[in-house]
């Protein structure tokens, strides 16, 4: 037993499906809502906001920026470490 009602389980399934589509496709939010079982766009957005704490559009943008920052941050750290090492060894 999961401790969830069938409606809670269905909502969780739909929201996770929508989240995955937002993060891994370029589909329009309205189409993702429909594919996730929410034919009413405003109700989908309201439900998504209640479940994840932000609108579908904002969630997609924030997650995209996070992933871009993580990649850039790792590359930047490597660049800084390499540059610092090169600078240090130039004076030996």
HELIX and SHEET records of a PDB file:
HELIX    1   1 UNK A    6  UNK A   24  1                                  19    
HELIX    2   2 UNK A   29  UNK A   35  1                                   7    
HELIX    3   3 UNK A   41  UNK A   52  1                                  12    
HELIX    4   4 UNK A   56  UNK A   90  1                                  35    
END                                                                             
